[in-house]
Amino acid sequence: MNKHTKPRIGTMNLILALVGITLLAYTVTVLIMAAHYITVPSELTVAVFGVCGGECGIMGWIKTTKDRQQEHRWQAEERRHEEQSGPEA
């Protein structure tokens, strides 16, 4: 990395940070509501955690797919390199 370039946060890392902040803010808000009103919005809680969990699951699937594709590229390069170098004695 060039010393003049700024380190960038990746898109997935940014989304994970936003999901974490959202869940933390929601949890704190619900705890405050529960203390004042003695009620918890259960449907909203299920929806918020479902959406955030689904988003994290999709990002995990995308990351796994990217890693597999990279591994296949590396294996193909390795095979090509072995074929070009020929049999070793």
C-alpha positions in Angstrom: 0.0 0.0 0.0 1.3 3.4 -0.9 1.9 5.6 2.1 -0.2 8.4 0.5 -3.3 6.3 0.2 -5.8 6.3 3.0 -6.9 2.9 4.3 -10.5 2.3 3.2 -13.2 0.4 5.1 -14.8 -2.3 3.0 -18.4 -2.2 2.2 -19.2 -5.4 4.1 -17.4 -4.1 7.2 -19.3 -0.8 6.9 -22.6 -2.7 6.7 -21.7 -4.9 9.7 -20.8 -1.8 11.7 -24.2 -0.2 10.8 -26.0 -3.5 11.7 -24.2 -3.5 15.1 -25.0 0.1 15.8 -28.6 -0.4 14.7 -29.1 -3.4 17.0 -27.4 -1.7 19.9 -29.5 1.5 19.5 -32.7 -0.6 19.2 -31.9 -2.7 22.2 -31.2 0.3 24.4 -34.4 2.0 23.2 -36.5 -1.0 23.9 -34.9 -1.3 27.4 -35.8 2.3 28.1 -39.3 1.8 26.7 -39.7 -1.3 28.8 -38.6 0.5 32.0 -41.1 3.4 31.4 -44.1 1.7 29.8 -43.7 -1.9 31.0 -44.2 -3.1 27.5 -41.9 -4.4 24.7 -42.9 -4.3 21.0 -42.4 -7.9 20.3 -43.4 -7.8 16.6 -41.0 -5.0 15.9 -38.2 -6.8 17.8 -38.7 -9.9 15.7 -38.7 -7.8 12.5 -35.6 -5.8 13.4 -33.6 -8.8 14.5 -34.9 -10.8 11.5 -33.8 -8.2 9.0 -30.4 -7.7 10.6 -29.9 -11.4 10.9 -30.9 -11.9 7.3 -28.6 -9.2 6.1 -25.7 -10.8 8.0 -26.5 -14.2 6.6 -26.6 -12.9 3.0 -23.2 -11.2 3.6 -21.8 -14.4 5.0 -23.0 -16.3 1.9 -21.5 -13.6 -0.4 -18.2 -13.8 1.5 -18.1 -17.6 1.3 -18.8 -17.5 -2.4 -16.0 -15.0 -3.0 -13.6 -17.1 -1.0 -14.5 -20.3 -2.9 -14.1 -18.5 -6.3 -10.7 -17.1 -5.2 -9.6 -20.6 -4.1 -10.6 -22.1 -7.4 -8.6 -19.4 -9.3 -5.6 -20.2 -7.2 -5.9 -23.9 -7.8 -6.3 -23.3 -11.6 -3.2 -21.0 -11.6 -1.3 -23.7 -9.6 -2.3 -26.4 -12.1 -1.2 -24.2 -15.1 2.1 -23.5 -13.4 2.7 -27.2 -12.8 1.8 -28.0 -16.4 4.1 -25.4 -17.8 7.0 -26.4 -15.6 6.7 -30.0 -16.7 7.4 -33.2 -14.7 10.1 -32.8 -12.1 12.8 -35.4 -11.8 
